[in-house]
Amino acid sequence: MPEPYDVITMGRIGVDLYPLQIGVPLARVETFGKFLGGSPANVAVAAARLGRRTALVTRTGRDAFGDYLRRQLREFGVDERWATPVDAYPTPVTFCEVFPPDDFPLYFYRRPKAPDLEIRIAELDLDAIRSARVFWVTGTGLCAEPSRTSTLAALRARDRSGITVFDLDWRPMFWDDIAADTAIPSDAATPSDASIAPNASITPNASITPNASIALDAPGQAPSSPGQAPNAPGQAPEPDTPGARYREALALATVAVGNFDECAIATGEREPYAAARALIAAGVELAVVKRGPEGVLAVHRDGTVTDVPPLSVEVVNGLGAGDAFGGALCHGLLAGWDTARVMRYANAAGAIVASRLSCSSAMPFPHEVETAVAEGAVASRRAGPTSWAPTTSADRAGQGTGGKRQGRAMSAGRDGQGRAMSAGRDGQGRATGRKG
């Protein structure tokens, strides 16, 4: 029997075309860099960089961009055998604008349909998925068929064995059939993924309480069993909503990872501790709630709570920070570390990528993460061929950033109505990164 993979991820892939002129509106950018992109692909790369044997289940177009992505996976040490081509649809591309430290609008080109949503059950190697030490899926995989059915079939094949991670990954622009009926509350706060703080000065071990506990059920109630719905009445999602589909996946996972907005879609809860409790009641053993500038909260079914602060970093591009966090999370869980150590390590990995321009090629090596953890900060470093150009307020206003232009896919830092939301920056100059 073949040796099991350490990590298999499943879902989105594409080509990231990122401007090499930072702080310049997209209409004025003249040079771009081409990179492997897509959150599950980046997570696989991040785990491979940390020494794990990884593979990706996805699909591309049968085109030059698809060939490029498979070559990139191989070069990053990710097994691409299950990254198969689709004749009917082109490989997706994604553009972004880079306005550090907290504004990185995304432009997705996934029409008429992304090939990675064409993953079919018959093409899944369920034996390999079942035997992998970590299996990672995302909410985007639930947004359309046949990917939705295939994602749930893969989760069922796992039967909650090993470490089965559901990354909530809420991308409203991908849910054409029902997204219009689903809205994030207008007072939603930071939706970011990895926790980083460009100007803050923090102590790495501050606010970490690995032995603290919270009550996961009301007094007198038995502990929630995996897959049980939250106790609060009226919180169960209606049928055929993103929430209902998320809850189906949560009942089959052992770890859930999400930010405030993603937790709200999955559970109806945005307050971090309430969201963690609801995720556990929905089925998982470990709930990881990314709190933006407040760091990350991890709550285990046994009641153990870990609350880890962000790291200080000068942000260049926050779009890949959440994926670096995910790959490092997998690495730490596989290593058997205690939850506090895993979260510190994952935070540091995310902060490192936020200090760099690209996503996949920016994923850190172990010595880099260990240095950041030890120092409690990421040294200023701008990697890659970047050019910096001043941008006036008139330039920005003319370009119309913030999700206000027609026909533009909005980033994870925007709400369902196109209102610009905080990308993890608060009044004290702290910022956080996001998924690619």
N, C-alpha and C positions, 0 to 999 in steps of 0.2 A: 504494500500500500504506500502511495506517495507520502512524503513528509507533509504534515499539515502546514498551511500558511499561518504566519503570525497574525496577519491582518488581511482581510478581504473587504474592500469597499465596493459599493454599488451605486450607480447613478450618473449624475451630470458630468459632462466633459465638453470642452470647447477650446477655441483659440482666443487668448486674451491679446488684444492689440492696445498696448498701453502707450501713452504719449511719453516721449523722452524729453519733452519740454514741460517742466513742472511749474504749476501756477499759471498756465496758459489755457484759455478757453479752447475747446475742441475745434472750433471753426478756424482757429489760427495756428493750430499745431501742424508742424511740417514733417516731423519724424516720429516714428512709432517703433516700439519693440514688440516682437512676436513671442508669446509664451504659452506653454501648456496652462489651461485653466479649467475651472469647474470644481466645486467644493469637494466632492468625493475623490476626484483625481488628485487634488492638492493634499488631502489627508493621507492618501496612500503614499505620495511622494514624501511627505513630512515624516511618516513612520519609517519609510525606507532609509531616509537620511539618518535616522537614529539607530539604524542597524537591524531593523525588522524585515522579515521576508513578507512582501506584500504583493497583492494582485488587485486589479480593478475589473469589475463587471460593468460594461458600458457599450455604447454603440456610437459610431461616427458616420459621416457621409462617406460614400465611395469616391473620394476626391483627394486632391493633393493635401488639403488641410487634415483630412483623416490620416493620411500616411504620415504627416508630420507629427501628429499626436501620438501615434503608436511608436514612432521612433523616439520621441521624447520620453515616453514611459519606459522604454527599454534603457535609455541612457540614464534615467534616474533610478534604475534598479527595481522598477515595478513590472511584474509579469503582465503582459498585454494580451495573453492568449484569448481572453474573453472580451476584448475590445474589438468587436466585429463591425464590418461595414454594412450600411443600409443603402440600397440603390435609390430609394424614392426621395430622400431628403439630404440637403447639404449639411456639412459640418457647421455648427453654430460658431459665431464670432461675437466677442464682447469688447466694446470700447469703454473707456472711462476717462474722466477728467481727474487731475490730481491737484488739489488745493489743500496742502497740509495746513493745520494738523487734523482737520476733521471733516472735510468736504470732498467726497470721492464719488460723484454721480456715475452711475453705470448705464450703459446703453446695450441692451441685449438684442441680438439678431438670431431668433430661433423660429423663424417662420418658413414655410407653413406649419412645420412641426419639427422639433428637435429629434435627431436619430436616437438619442439616449432615452427617449420615451417609448421607443420601439423594442425594448427588452422583452422577450417572450419566455414563458415558462419552459417551453421545449428546449430552449437554448441554455438553460441554467445547468451548471454542474452542481447539483444539490449535494452530492457526496462531499465535494470540496468545501462548499459553503457550510455544510453541517460540521465538518471537522476543523474548520478554521478556529484559531484561538480567540480572535476578535472578528466579528462581522459588523459592518457599519453601513447603515442605510440613512436616507434623508427624506424629509417631508416632500421635497420636490418630486421624488419618485412616485408619490401618491397622487399627483395632480392630473394624470391622464392615463388612459389605457393604451397599450397593454402593460405599461410599466407598473401601474397600481397593483394589478392582480399578481404580477410577477414578484414585486417587492414583498407583498404579503405572503406569497407562497414560499419565498426564500426564508422569511422570518418563521413561518410555521415549520419548515424543515429543520430549523435550528432547535425548535422546541425548548427555547429559553436556556440552551446549553452554552457553556463557556461565557464569554462576554459579548453580549449582543447590544449594540449601541444604536439608538434612534436619535439622530440629529434633527431637531424639529425644523430647521431650515425653511422658514416661512418666506416664500417669494410670491406675493399676491398676483404679480403680473403673469405668472405661469398658469394660473387657475382660471382659464377663460370661461368655463361653464358655470362657475358659482362664485367667483371672486367678487362680483358686483354686489352680492348679498352678504358679504363678510367684511366687517370693518373693525379696525383697531380703535379703541377709545381715543377721542381727540386729545386727551390729556396724557397720552402715552409718553413715557420717558425714554431714556437712552436704550436703543435697540441693538447696541453693538455686541460683539462676540467676545473678543479677547480683551482683557482689562489692562490698560496701559495709561501712564500718566506722564505727559511730556514735561511738566514743570513741578510736579510734586516731589517732595522728599520723604521717603518712607523707610521704615525698618522692615526687612524681609519677613521677619517672624511675627510682626505685630498682628493683632486681631485674629490669630489662628487658634481655634478652640477645638482640637480634635476629639476631646473627650466630653464636650458639652452635648446635651441632648435636648430634643424638643418632643412634645407629645404629638404623635402622628394621628391620634384619634381622640375624640372627646372622652372625658372621664367616664369610666364604666363600660366603655365599648371595647370589644376585642380588636386587636391590631388588624388593619386592613390586609386582606390576602391579595396576591398578585391578580391584576385584572379587575379588581373590584372598583366600582364607580365611586367618585367622591361622595362623602356623606351629606354635603350641603344639598338641599333640594333644588331642583331646577337648573343644575349646572351641566347635566348631561347634554351633549350637543344633539341637535336635531339630525335626523337621517339625511344623508347626502350633502353634508357640509364638510369643509376641511376639518373641523373639529372632530366629527364622527370618524373620519378616516384616520386622523391622528390617534384617536383613542384606540382604534383597532390595532394599530401598530404598537402603541405603548403596552398593550396587554401581552405582546409577544417579545418585548425587549427587556433587558436587565439594567440598562443604563439609558437615561435621557439627558440630552444636552440642549439648552436653549436660552435665549435672552428673554427680556420681559414680554415683548410682542409675541414671540413664538409660544411662550408659556400661556399667554392669553388665548391664542387660537386653540391650543391643545386642551386647556383645562378651564378657561374662563377666569383664571386668576392671574393678577399681575404683581401683587405683593410677593416678594421673593420667598418668604417662608410658607405662605399659603400656596404658592405655585409649586414649591418643592413637595409639600404634603400631598397636593392633588396629583402630581406626577407619580408619586409612590403609590397612592391609592389606585391609580390607573394600571399599575402593574410592575413598575421598575423597582430594582433594589437600590439604585443610586441615582439621585436627581442632581444635576449640575445646572445651576441657574447663573448665567452671566449677568453681572450687575453693572456693567459699564464702568464708570469712574469709581464705583465703590468696590470693585474687585469681583470675586466669584464666590458663590455660596454652593457648598456640596452637602447634601443631606442623605444619609443612609437609612434604609428601612429599620435598622436597629436603633434609630434615634440619634446616632452620632452626627454632629454638625461641625463642618469646617468652613470658616469664613476667612478668605485670604485677600489681602489688599493688592492693588495694582503695583506695577513697577514703573519707575521713572524712565522715560524714553523721549527722544526727539522724533516725532512722527514724520515720516516721509509719505507713506501710503499704507493706510490701515486695512486695505481690502483683503489681504491674505492672512491677517492675524488670527482669525477664528479657525482657519484650516490648520495652521501651525499648532494652535492650542489642541485641536482634535487629534493630530498625529502624536503629539506629546502625551495627551491623555491616554491613548492606546498604549504607548510605550510604558508609561508609569504603571498602568493597571496590570500589564503583562509582567512587569518586574516584581509585582507583589508589594509595592510600596504602600505605606499608610496614606490615607486620603489627603492629609495636609501636604505631604511631600509631592504627591502627584499634582495637586493644584498649583503649588508654587512653581513646579517645573513647567507645567503647561502654560501658566501665565508668562513665564520668562520666554518660552519659545514664541508665543504670540507677539510679545513686545519686540523681540529681535526682528521678526518679519515686518512689523510696522515701521521699523527704522530703515527699511529698504524699499526699492521701487517696485520690484516684481513680486509675484506670489510663489509659484512653484520653484523657480530657481533660487529663491531667497530663503528656502527652508533651512533651518540651522542644523549644524552637526552637534553631537553631544557635548564636546568641550565648550562650544559657544554658549549652550544653554546653562551648563554648570557654572560658567563664569558669571553669567547674568544673575543666576540664583544667589551665588556667593556675594556678589557686589550689591545686589538689590536694585540694580539699574542697568540700562543698556547704554554702552558707550556710543556717542554720536558717530554715525557712519553712514555715508550715502553711497550705496553700492551701485555699480552699473553706470552706463553712459548717460548721465542726465545733464540737462542744461537748464539753468534757472533763468527765468525772465520775470521782471516785475509786472504785476497785474493791477491795474487801477480799478476803482469801484465802477467806473463807467464801462470798462471791459466786461466785468462780471455781470453788471446789470444788462448789458446788451446781449450777452450770451444766454441769459435767462436760466441760470442754474437754479436748483432747488425743486426740480420736478414740475415746473409750470408750463413747459412747452408741450404742445400737442404731439402725440405719436411717440413719446419717449418712454421707454421702460424705466421705472423708478427703482432705485437701489433699496437695499434692506433698511436703509435709514430714512425711508419715506413711508407715509401711511397710505391707506387704501384710497384716500381722497386726493392724493397728490400734494398734501401739505408737507413742507419741509419739516423734518423732525430733528432733534438733537442726534448727532452721530456719536454721542458719548462725550461731548464737551460740556462742562458745566461752568458756572460763574467763577470757578477758581482755577480755570486754565487746564483742567484735566481732560484727557481725551482717551478714546478707546478705538480699537480696530474692528474690522468686519470681515465676513466671509467673502471669498472670491466667487 
